[in-house]
Amino acid sequence: MVTIFGKPGCPYTQAARDVYDDTGTPYEYVDVKKDPAAIARMLTYSGGRRCVPVIVDGDKITVGFGGT
C-alpha cells in the first residue's frame, strides 16, 4: 500500500492525492499536522527533509510532487 505523508492546504499534497484517487490506487494519507508522531516516521523516509508530500510506495520513496 502507498502511504502519503502530507498536510492540509499543501497544493502538492493535494495533487498527489488527486492522482492516486483518479487512478484508483489505494493509499493511506497521514496528516503530519494532526499526528505529530508521524513526523518522525516521515523524516526517516525523507532523509530528514521537512518537505511534503513524502510518498512511500514499497521501496520507492518520493519527496515532493510535481504531478505525472
mmCIF file as gemmi writes it, N, C-alpha and C atoms, coordinates in Angstrom:
data_model
loop_
_atom_site.group_PDB
_atom_site.id
_atom_site.type_symbol
_atom_site.label_atom_id
_atom_site.label_alt_id
_atom_site.label_comp_id
_atom_site.label_asym_id
_atom_site.label_entity_id
_atom_site.label_seq_id
_atom_site.pdbx_PDB_ins_code
_atom_site.Cartn_x
_atom_site.Cartn_y
_atom_site.Cartn_z
_atom_site.occupancy
_atom_site.B_iso_or_equiv
_atom_site.pdbx_formal_charge
_atom_site.auth_seq_id
_atom_site.auth_asym_id
_atom_site.pdbx_PDB_model_num
ATOM 1 N N . MET Axp A 1 ? 0.852 -1.194 0 1 0 ? 1 A 1
ATOM 2 C CA . MET Axp A 1 ? 0 0 0 1 0 ? 1 A 1
ATOM 3 C C . MET Axp A 1 ? 0.887 1.243 0 1 0 ? 1 A 1
ATOM 4 N N . VAL Axp A 2 ? 0.446 2.236 -0.716 1 0 ? 2 A 1
ATOM 5 C CA . VAL Axp A 2 ? 1.131 3.524 -0.792 1 0 ? 2 A 1
ATOM 6 C C . VAL Axp A 2 ? 0.764 4.348 0.441 1 0 ? 2 A 1
ATOM 7 N N . THR Axp A 3 ? 1.739 5.048 0.986 1 0 ? 3 A 1
ATOM 8 C CA . THR Axp A 3 ? 1.494 5.973 2.086 1 0 ? 3 A 1
ATOM 9 C C . THR Axp A 3 ? 1.906 7.364 1.633 1 0 ? 3 A 1
ATOM 10 N N . ILE Axp A 4 ? 1.015 8.336 1.844 1 0 ? 4 A 1
ATOM 11 C CA . ILE Axp A 4 ? 1.307 9.731 1.525 1 0 ? 4 A 1
ATOM 12 C C . ILE Axp A 4 ? 1.314 10.516 2.826 1 0 ? 4 A 1
ATOM 13 N N . PHE Axp A 5 ? 2.479 11.046 3.181 1 0 ? 5 A 1
ATOM 14 C CA . PHE Axp A 5 ? 2.598 11.945 4.326 1 0 ? 5 A 1
ATOM 15 C C . PHE Axp A 5 ? 2.416 13.355 3.783 1 0 ? 5 A 1
ATOM 16 N N . GLY Axp A 6 ? 1.508 14.121 4.382 1 0 ? 6 A 1
ATOM 17 C CA . GLY Axp A 6 ? 1.275 15.473 3.895 1 0 ? 6 A 1
ATOM 18 C C . GLY Axp A 6 ? 0.613 16.324 4.95 1 0 ? 6 A 1
ATOM 19 N N . LYS Axp A 7 ? 0.196 17.502 4.499 1 0 ? 7 A 1
ATOM 20 C CA . LYS Axp A 7 ? -0.516 18.398 5.407 1 0 ? 7 A 1
ATOM 21 C C . LYS Axp A 7 ? -1.601 19.137 4.635 1 0 ? 7 A 1
ATOM 22 N N . PRO Axp A 8 ? -2.655 19.531 5.347 1 0 ? 8 A 1
ATOM 23 C CA . PRO Axp A 8 ? -3.757 20.254 4.711 1 0 ? 8 A 1
ATOM 24 C C . PRO Axp A 8 ? -3.268 21.586 4.163 1 0 ? 8 A 1
ATOM 25 N N . GLY Axp A 9 ? -3.839 21.967 3.053 1 0 ? 9 A 1
ATOM 26 C CA . GLY Axp A 9 ? -3.512 23.258 2.461 1 0 ? 9 A 1
ATOM 27 C C . GLY Axp A 9 ? -2.298 23.228 1.551 1 0 ? 9 A 1
ATOM 28 N N . CYS Axp A 10 ? -1.599 22.11 1.503 1 0 ? 10 A 1
ATOM 29 C CA . CYS Axp A 10 ? -0.43 21.985 0.628 1 0 ? 10 A 1
ATOM 30 C C . CYS Axp A 10 ? -0.913 21.547 -0.756 1 0 ? 10 A 1
ATOM 31 N N . PRO Axp A 11 ? -0.716 22.379 -1.765 1 0 ? 11 A 1
ATOM 32 C CA . PRO Axp A 11 ? -1.215 22.015 -3.093 1 0 ? 11 A 1
ATOM 33 C C . PRO Axp A 11 ? -0.519 20.786 -3.674 1 0 ? 11 A 1
ATOM 34 N N . TYR Axp A 12 ? 0.711 20.534 -3.284 1 0 ? 12 A 1
ATOM 35 C CA . TYR Axp A 12 ? 1.431 19.365 -3.795 1 0 ? 12 A 1
ATOM 36 C C . TYR Axp A 12 ? 0.913 18.082 -3.154 1 0 ? 12 A 1
ATOM 37 N N . THR Axp A 13 ? 0.592 18.151 -1.867 1 0 ? 13 A 1
ATOM 38 C CA . THR Axp A 13 ? -0.021 17.007 -1.201 1 0 ? 13 A 1
ATOM 39 C C . THR Axp A 13 ? -1.365 16.706 -1.857 1 0 ? 13 A 1
ATOM 40 N N . GLN Axp A 14 ? -2.166 17.733 -2.096 1 0 ? 14 A 1
ATOM 41 C CA . GLN Axp A 14 ? -3.477 17.521 -2.708 1 0 ? 14 A 1
ATOM 42 C C . GLN Axp A 14 ? -3.346 16.98 -4.118 1 0 ? 14 A 1
ATOM 43 N N . ALA Axp A 15 ? -2.375 17.471 -4.877 1 0 ? 15 A 1
ATOM 44 C CA . ALA Axp A 15 ? -2.166 16.977 -6.247 1 0 ? 15 A 1
ATOM 45 C C . ALA Axp A 15 ? -1.803 15.501 -6.234 1 0 ? 15 A 1
ATOM 46 N N . ALA Axp A 16 ? -0.949 15.097 -5.305 1 0 ? 16 A 1
ATOM 47 C CA . ALA Axp A 16 ? -0.578 13.682 -5.2 1 0 ? 16 A 1
ATOM 48 C C . ALA Axp A 16 ? -1.804 12.84 -4.865 1 0 ? 16 A 1
ATOM 49 N N . ARG Axp A 17 ? -2.582 13.29 -3.917 1 0 ? 17 A 1
ATOM 50 C CA . ARG Axp A 17 ? -3.783 12.549 -3.532 1 0 ? 17 A 1
ATOM 51 C C . ARG Axp A 17 ? -4.76 12.457 -4.699 1 0 ? 17 A 1
ATOM 52 N N . ASP Axp A 18 ? -4.9 13.545 -5.457 1 0 ? 18 A 1
ATOM 53 C CA . ASP Axp A 18 ? -5.798 13.55 -6.614 1 0 ? 18 A 1
ATOM 54 C C . ASP Axp A 18 ? -5.375 12.521 -7.653 1 0 ? 18 A 1
ATOM 55 N N . VAL Axp A 19 ? -4.075 12.419 -7.911 1 0 ? 19 A 1
ATOM 56 C CA . VAL Axp A 19 ? -3.581 11.451 -8.896 1 0 ? 19 A 1
ATOM 57 C C . VAL Axp A 19 ? -3.896 10.028 -8.445 1 0 ? 19 A 1
ATOM 58 N N . TYR Axp A 20 ? -3.645 9.732 -7.185 1 0 ? 20 A 1
ATOM 59 C CA . TYR Axp A 20 ? -3.939 8.389 -6.691 1 0 ? 20 A 1
ATOM 60 C C . TYR Axp A 20 ? -5.441 8.119 -6.68 1 0 ? 20 A 1
ATOM 61 N N . ASP Axp A 21 ? -6.238 9.126 -6.35 1 0 ? 21 A 1
ATOM 62 C CA . ASP Axp A 21 ? -7.691 8.966 -6.412 1 0 ? 21 A 1
ATOM 63 C C . ASP Axp A 21 ? -8.147 8.709 -7.848 1 0 ? 21 A 1
ATOM 64 N N . ASP Axp A 22 ? -7.616 9.494 -8.79 1 0 ? 22 A 1
ATOM 65 C CA . ASP Axp A 22 ? -8.021 9.373 -10.197 1 0 ? 22 A 1
ATOM 66 C C . ASP Axp A 22 ? -7.656 8.024 -10.792 1 0 ? 22 A 1
ATOM 67 N N . THR Axp A 23 ? -6.543 7.45 -10.345 1 0 ? 23 A 1
ATOM 68 C CA . THR Axp A 23 ? -6.12 6.161 -10.884 1 0 ? 23 A 1
ATOM 69 C C . THR Axp A 23 ? -6.697 4.987 -10.096 1 0 ? 23 A 1
ATOM 70 N N . GLY Axp A 24 ? -7.389 5.284 -9.006 1 0 ? 24 A 1
ATOM 71 C CA . GLY Axp A 24 ? -7.988 4.23 -8.198 1 0 ? 24 A 1
ATOM 72 C C . GLY Axp A 24 ? -6.972 3.454 -7.379 1 0 ? 24 A 1
ATOM 73 N N . THR Axp A 25 ? -5.798 4.034 -7.206 1 0 ? 25 A 1
ATOM 74 C CA . THR Axp A 25 ? -4.755 3.38 -6.423 1 0 ? 25 A 1
ATOM 75 C C . THR Axp A 25 ? -5.004 3.63 -4.941 1 0 ? 25 A 1
ATOM 76 N N . PRO Axp A 26 ? -5.144 2.578 -4.155 1 0 ? 26 A 1
ATOM 77 C CA . PRO Axp A 26 ? -5.38 2.78 -2.724 1 0 ? 26 A 1
ATOM 78 C C . PRO Axp A 26 ? -4.134 3.343 -2.038 1 0 ? 26 A 1
ATOM 79 N N . TYR Axp A 27 ? -4.368 4.214 -1.086 1 0 ? 27 A 1
ATOM 80 C CA . TYR Axp A 27 ? -3.261 4.793 -0.334 1 0 ? 27 A 1
ATOM 81 C C . TYR Axp A 27 ? -3.737 5.153 1.062 1 0 ? 27 A 1
ATOM 82 N N . GLU Axp A 28 ? -2.772 5.274 1.953 1 0 ? 28 A 1
ATOM 83 C CA . GLU Axp A 28 ? -3.036 5.762 3.3 1 0 ? 28 A 1
ATOM 84 C C . GLU Axp A 28 ? -2.525 7.195 3.352 1 0 ? 28 A 1
ATOM 85 N N . TYR Axp A 29 ? -3.373 8.112 3.781 1 0 ? 29 A 1
ATOM 86 C CA . TYR Axp A 29 ? -2.951 9.507 3.939 1 0 ? 29 A 1
ATOM 87 C C . TYR Axp A 29 ? -2.648 9.757 5.407 1 0 ? 29 A 1
ATOM 88 N N . VAL Axp A 30 ? -1.466 10.291 5.674 1 0 ? 30 A 1
ATOM 89 C CA . VAL Axp A 30 ? -1.065 10.61 7.037 1 0 ? 30 A 1
ATOM 90 C C . VAL Axp A 30 ? -0.885 12.115 7.138 1 0 ? 30 A 1
ATOM 91 N N . ASP Axp A 31 ? -1.749 12.761 7.899 1 0 ? 31 A 1
ATOM 92 C CA . ASP Axp A 31 ? -1.703 14.206 8.113 1 0 ? 31 A 1
ATOM 93 C C . ASP Axp A 31 ? -0.688 14.491 9.216 1 0 ? 31 A 1
ATOM 94 N N . VAL Axp A 32 ? 0.466 15.011 8.834 1 0 ? 32 A 1
ATOM 95 C CA . VAL Axp A 32 ? 1.525 15.239 9.826 1 0 ? 32 A 1
ATOM 96 C C . VAL Axp A 32 ? 1.193 16.395 10.762 1 0 ? 32 A 1
ATOM 97 N N . LYS Axp A 33 ? 0.209 17.213 10.421 1 0 ? 33 A 1
ATOM 98 C CA . LYS Axp A 33 ? -0.234 18.276 11.331 1 0 ? 33 A 1
ATOM 99 C C . LYS Axp A 33 ? -1.086 17.704 12.462 1 0 ? 33 A 1
ATOM 100 N N . LYS Axp A 34 ? -1.911 16.703 12.154 1 0 ? 34 A 1
ATOM 101 C CA . LYS Axp A 34 ? -2.783 16.094 13.161 1 0 ? 34 A 1
ATOM 102 C C . LYS Axp A 34 ? -2.068 15.017 13.96 1 0 ? 34 A 1
ATOM 103 N N . ASP Axp A 35 ? -1.007 14.46 13.391 1 0 ? 35 A 1
ATOM 104 C CA . ASP Axp A 35 ? -0.312 13.353 14.03 1 0 ? 35 A 1
ATOM 105 C C . ASP Axp A 35 ? 1.179 13.669 14.119 1 0 ? 35 A 1
ATOM 106 N N . PRO Axp A 36 ? 1.569 14.461 15.125 1 0 ? 36 A 1
ATOM 107 C CA . PRO Axp A 36 ? 2.972 14.863 15.241 1 0 ? 36 A 1
ATOM 108 C C . PRO Axp A 36 ? 3.946 13.687 15.331 1 0 ? 36 A 1
ATOM 109 N N . ALA Axp A 37 ? 3.504 12.554 15.866 1 0 ? 37 A 1
ATOM 110 C CA . ALA Axp A 37 ? 4.379 11.383 15.928 1 0 ? 37 A 1
ATOM 111 C C . ALA Axp A 37 ? 4.723 10.877 14.531 1 0 ? 37 A 1
ATOM 112 N N . ALA Axp A 38 ? 3.835 11.16 13.578 1 0 ? 38 A 1
ATOM 113 C CA . ALA Axp A 38 ? 4.077 10.721 12.204 1 0 ? 38 A 1
ATOM 114 C C . ALA Axp A 38 ? 5.225 11.49 11.557 1 0 ? 38 A 1
ATOM 115 N N . ILE Axp A 39 ? 5.526 12.679 12.083 1 0 ? 39 A 1
ATOM 116 C CA . ILE Axp A 39 ? 6.63 13.459 11.517 1 0 ? 39 A 1
ATOM 117 C C . ILE Axp A 39 ? 7.931 12.677 11.639 1 0 ? 39 A 1
ATOM 118 N N . ALA Axp A 40 ? 8.171 12.06 12.774 1 0 ? 40 A 1
ATOM 119 C CA . ALA Axp A 40 ? 9.395 11.279 12.954 1 0 ? 40 A 1
ATOM 120 C C . ALA Axp A 40 ? 9.461 10.144 11.942 1 0 ? 40 A 1
ATOM 121 N N . ARG Axp A 41 ? 8.34 9.499 11.73 1 0 ? 41 A 1
ATOM 122 C CA . ARG Axp A 41 ? 8.273 8.414 10.737 1 0 ? 41 A 1
ATOM 123 C C . ARG Axp A 41 ? 8.541 8.941 9.336 1 0 ? 41 A 1
ATOM 124 N N . MET Axp A 42 ? 7.93 10.094 9.005 1 0 ? 42 A 1
ATOM 125 C CA . MET Axp A 42 ? 8.122 10.706 7.693 1 0 ? 42 A 1
ATOM 126 C C . MET Axp A 42 ? 9.594 11.062 7.477 1 0 ? 42 A 1
ATOM 127 N N . LEU Axp A 43 ? 10.241 11.599 8.519 1 0 ? 43 A 1
ATOM 128 C CA . LEU Axp A 43 ? 11.632 12.026 8.392 1 0 ? 43 A 1
ATOM 129 C C . LEU Axp A 43 ? 12.568 10.854 8.118 1 0 ? 43 A 1
ATOM 130 N N . THR Axp A 44 ? 12.21 9.659 8.571 1 0 ? 44 A 1
ATOM 131 C CA . THR Axp A 44 ? 13.049 8.503 8.256 1 0 ? 44 A 1
ATOM 132 C C . THR Axp A 44 ? 13.006 8.199 6.766 1 0 ? 44 A 1
ATOM 133 N N . TYR Axp A 45 ? 11.871 8.448 6.145 1 0 ? 45 A 1
ATOM 134 C CA . TYR Axp A 45 ? 11.742 8.212 4.704 1 0 ? 45 A 1
ATOM 135 C C . TYR Axp A 45 ? 12.342 9.35 3.882 1 0 ? 45 A 1
ATOM 136 N N . SER Axp A 46 ? 12.238 10.564 4.383 1 0 ? 46 A 1
ATOM 137 C CA . SER Axp A 46 ? 12.674 11.732 3.601 1 0 ? 46 A 1
ATOM 138 C C . SER Axp A 46 ? 14.139 12.087 3.812 1 0 ? 46 A 1
ATOM 139 N N . GLY Axp A 47 ? 14.842 11.303 4.63 1 0 ? 47 A 1
ATOM 140 C CA . GLY Axp A 47 ? 16.238 11.609 4.9 1 0 ? 47 A 1
ATOM 141 C C . GLY Axp A 47 ? 16.403 12.863 5.74 1 0 ? 47 A 1
ATOM 142 N N . GLY Axp A 48 ? 15.387 13.154 6.562 1 0 ? 48 A 1
ATOM 143 C CA . GLY Axp A 48 ? 15.447 14.321 7.444 1 0 ? 48 A 1
ATOM 144 C C . GLY Axp A 48 ? 14.875 15.589 6.843 1 0 ? 48 A 1
ATOM 145 N N . ARG Axp A 49 ? 14.448 15.53 5.589 1 0 ? 49 A 1
ATOM 146 C CA . ARG Axp A 49 ? 13.857 16.723 4.948 1 0 ? 49 A 1
ATOM 147 C C . ARG Axp A 49 ? 12.433 16.923 5.433 1 0 ? 49 A 1
ATOM 148 N N . ARG Axp A 50 ? 12.129 18.15 5.82 1 0 ? 50 A 1
ATOM 149 C CA . ARG Axp A 50 ? 10.767 18.502 6.276 1 0 ? 50 A 1
ATOM 150 C C . ARG Axp A 50 ? 10.007 19.092 5.1 1 0 ? 50 A 1
ATOM 151 N N . CYS Axp A 51 ? 9.736 18.248 4.15 1 0 ? 51 A 1
ATOM 152 C CA . CYS Axp A 51 ? 9.08 18.649 2.915 1 0 ? 51 A 1
ATOM 153 C C . CYS Axp A 51 ? 7.95 17.662 2.662 1 0 ? 51 A 1
ATOM 154 N N . VAL Axp A 52 ? 6.78 18.168 2.307 1 0 ? 52 A 1
ATOM 155 C CA . VAL Axp A 52 ? 5.667 17.28 1.973 1 0 ? 52 A 1
ATOM 156 C C . VAL Axp A 52 ? 5.24 17.546 0.533 1 0 ? 52 A 1
ATOM 157 N N . PRO Axp A 53 ? 4.645 16.576 -0.088 1 0 ? 53 A 1
ATOM 158 C CA . PRO Axp A 53 ? 4.37 15.244 0.421 1 0 ? 53 A 1
ATOM 159 C C . PRO Axp A 53 ? 5.596 14.338 0.353 1 0 ? 53 A 1
ATOM 160 N N . VAL Axp A 54 ? 5.567 13.323 1.178 1 0 ? 54 A 1
ATOM 161 C CA . VAL Axp A 54 ? 6.509 12.217 1.081 1 0 ? 54 A 1
ATOM 162 C C . VAL Axp A 54 ? 5.663 10.999 0.752 1 0 ? 54 A 1
ATOM 163 N N . ILE Axp A 55 ? 5.956 10.394 -0.391 1 0 ? 55 A 1
ATOM 164 C CA . ILE Axp A 55 ? 5.163 9.273 -0.883 1 0 ? 55 A 1
ATOM 165 C C . ILE Axp A 55 ? 6.009 8.012 -0.784 1 0 ? 55 A 1
ATOM 166 N N . VAL Axp A 56 ? 5.489 7.037 -0.062 1 0 ? 56 A 1
ATOM 167 C CA . VAL Axp A 56 ? 6.196 5.774 0.133 1 0 ? 56 A 1
ATOM 168 C C . VAL Axp A 56 ? 5.402 4.683 -0.578 1 0 ? 56 A 1
ATOM 169 N N . ASP Axp A 57 ? 6.029 4.097 -1.583 1 0 ? 57 A 1
ATOM 170 C CA . ASP Axp A 57 ? 5.407 3.038 -2.367 1 0 ? 57 A 1
ATOM 171 C C . ASP Axp A 57 ? 6.371 1.863 -2.393 1 0 ? 57 A 1
ATOM 172 N N . GLY Axp A 58 ? 6.258 1.003 -1.399 1 0 ? 58 A 1
ATOM 173 C CA . GLY Axp A 58 ? 7.198 -0.114 -1.273 1 0 ? 58 A 1
ATOM 174 C C . GLY Axp A 58 ? 8.592 0.42 -0.99 1 0 ? 58 A 1
ATOM 175 N N . ASP Axp A 59 ? 9.531 0.098 -1.862 1 0 ? 59 A 1
ATOM 176 C CA . ASP Axp A 59 ? 10.908 0.57 -1.713 1 0 ? 59 A 1
ATOM 177 C C . ASP Axp A 59 ? 11.134 1.934 -2.36 1 0 ? 59 A 1
ATOM 178 N N . LYS Axp A 60 ? 10.15 2.417 -3.086 1 0 ? 60 A 1
ATOM 179 C CA . LYS Axp A 60 ? 10.276 3.712 -3.78 1 0 ? 60 A 1
ATOM 180 C C . LYS Axp A 60 ? 9.777 4.827 -2.879 1 0 ? 60 A 1
ATOM 181 N N . ILE Axp A 61 ? 10.63 5.839 -2.687 1 0 ? 61 A 1
ATOM 182 C CA . ILE Axp A 61 ? 10.269 6.99 -1.851 1 0 ? 61 A 1
ATOM 183 C C . ILE Axp A 61 ? 10.415 8.248 -2.686 1 0 ? 61 A 1
ATOM 184 N N . THR Axp A 62 ? 9.354 9.05 -2.709 1 0 ? 62 A 1
ATOM 185 C CA . THR Axp A 62 ? 9.359 10.302 -3.451 1 0 ? 62 A 1
ATOM 186 C C . THR Axp A 62 ? 9.132 11.44 -2.459 1 0 ? 62 A 1
ATOM 187 N N . VAL Axp A 63 ? 10.037 12.411 -2.481 1 0 ? 63 A 1
ATOM 188 C CA . VAL Axp A 63 ? 9.904 13.591 -1.615 1 0 ? 63 A 1
ATOM 189 C C . VAL Axp A 63 ? 9.52 14.754 -2.521 1 0 ? 63 A 1
ATOM 190 N N . GLY Axp A 64 ? 8.345 15.338 -2.255 1 0 ? 64 A 1
ATOM 191 C CA . GLY Axp A 64 ? 7.818 16.383 -3.128 1 0 ? 64 A 1
ATOM 192 C C . GLY Axp A 64 ? 6.971 15.737 -4.211 1 0 ? 64 A 1
ATOM 193 N N . PHE Axp A 65 ? 6.26 16.573 -4.953 1 0 ? 65 A 1
ATOM 194 C CA . PHE Axp A 65 ? 5.385 16.045 -6.002 1 0 ? 65 A 1
ATOM 195 C C . PHE Axp A 65 ? 5.248 17.079 -7.102 1 0 ? 65 A 1
ATOM 196 N N . GLY Axp A 66 ? 5.505 16.649 -8.32 1 0 ? 66 A 1
ATOM 197 C CA . GLY Axp A 66 ? 5.374 17.55 -9.453 1 0 ? 66 A 1
ATOM 198 C C . GLY Axp A 66 ? 4.31 17.125 -10.428 1 0 ? 66 A 1
ATOM 199 N N . GLY Axp A 67 ? 3.545 16.109 -10.069 1 0 ? 67 A 1
ATOM 200 C CA . GLY Axp A 67 ? 2.494 15.622 -10.957 1 0 ? 67 A 1
ATOM 201 C C . GLY Axp A 67 ? 3.02 14.563 -11.894 1 0 ? 67 A 1
ATOM 202 N N . THR Axp A 68 ? 2.094 14.026 -12.691 1 0 ? 68 A 1
ATOM 203 C CA . THR Axp A 68 ? 2.51 12.996 -13.645 1 0 ? 68 A 1
ATOM 204 C C . THR Axp A 68 ? 2.067 13.361 -15.024 1 0 ? 68 A 1
